[in-house]
Each structure stands twice: as C-alpha cells, then as structure tokens.
Amino acid sequence: MPQDCVLDKITEQRISCPNCGHHIFITIDPTAGDQDYYDECSACCNDIHLNMHIDEYRQKVQLAIDTDNE
C-alpha cells in the first residue's frame, strides 16, 4: 500500500498494520535516503515491512508497507 509524503520534512505518518489493521504512527525521515526496514506493530507484535523510496523528481517520498510474509 504505497503512501506519499513531502520530501525534506521529517513527518509522522499514520499507517495501518497489514497484519491486523491497527492504526499506528511512524516517523518518516527522508533525509537518510531510500530505506528498507522492519518495525513491529504495537497491537499484534508482528513485523511490518516498510520500504521508503525518495522520488526527487516529484519531490515525494513513496512508502510501501506490507507483511513480513509478502
């Protein structure tokens, strides 16, 4: 589920856990470049795979969120 936010700003983004649907907030820091990491859902304790891509042409951050199984 891709989501966009503005480049050059550290922002807090609300996402839904792909495992249980619980809404959580994550901090997006585009200053570190493209990132691929895992976070844990505070409700179901399952891993959430986050893949962040910096689209400098459009000045956007694209965030893909999926389960550890996908």
C-alpha positions as CSV (number, residue, x, y, z in Angstrom):
1,M,0.0,0.0,0.0
2,P,2.0,3.0,-1.2
3,Q,1.7,6.3,0.6
4,D,3.3,9.7,-0.2
5,C,4.6,12.5,2.0
6,V,6.6,15.7,1.2
7,L,10.3,15.5,0.7
8,D,12.7,17.4,3.0
9,K,10.5,17.2,6.1
10,I,10.6,14.7,9.0
11,T,6.9,13.8,9.4
12,E,4.8,11.4,11.4
13,Q,2.7,9.2,9.1
14,R,-0.4,7.2,10.2
15,I,-0.4,3.7,8.7
16,S,-2.5,0.6,9.1
17,C,-0.8,-2.6,10.2
18,P,-1.0,-5.0,7.2
19,N,-1.4,-7.9,9.7
20,C,-4.2,-6.8,12.0
21,G,-5.4,-3.4,10.6
22,H,-4.4,-1.5,13.8
23,H,-3.5,2.2,13.1
24,I,0.0,3.2,14.2
25,F,2.1,6.3,13.7
26,I,5.6,6.0,12.3
27,T,8.3,8.7,11.8
28,I,9.4,9.3,8.2
29,D,12.9,10.8,7.8
30,P,13.6,11.3,4.0
31,T,17.0,13.0,4.7
32,A,18.6,9.5,5.1
33,G,17.7,8.5,1.5
34,D,16.0,5.2,0.4
35,Q,15.3,2.9,3.3
36,D,14.2,-0.7,3.7
37,Y,13.4,-1.7,7.3
38,Y,11.1,-3.6,9.7
39,D,9.0,-2.2,12.5
40,E,6.8,-4.1,15.0
41,C,3.1,-3.5,15.4
42,S,2.2,-2.4,18.9
43,A,-1.1,-4.3,18.8
44,C,-0.3,-7.7,17.3
45,C,3.5,-7.7,17.7
46,N,4.0,-8.9,14.1
47,D,6.7,-7.4,11.8
48,I,5.7,-4.7,9.3
49,H,8.0,-4.3,6.3
50,L,8.5,-0.7,5.3
51,N,10.2,0.3,2.0
52,M,10.8,4.0,1.5
53,H,11.8,5.4,-1.8
54,I,12.8,9.1,-2.4
55,D,11.4,10.4,-5.7
56,E,13.5,13.5,-6.1
57,Y,11.9,14.4,-9.5
58,R,8.4,14.7,-8.0
59,Q,9.7,15.8,-4.5
60,K,7.8,13.0,-2.8
61,V,8.6,10.1,-0.5
62,Q,6.9,6.8,-1.5
63,L,6.3,4.4,1.3
64,A,5.3,0.8,0.6
65,I,4.0,-1.2,3.6
66,D,3.5,-5.0,3.7
67,T,3.7,-8.0,5.9
68,D,6.9,-10.0,6.6
69,N,5.3,-12.8,4.6
70,E,4.9,-11.0,1.3
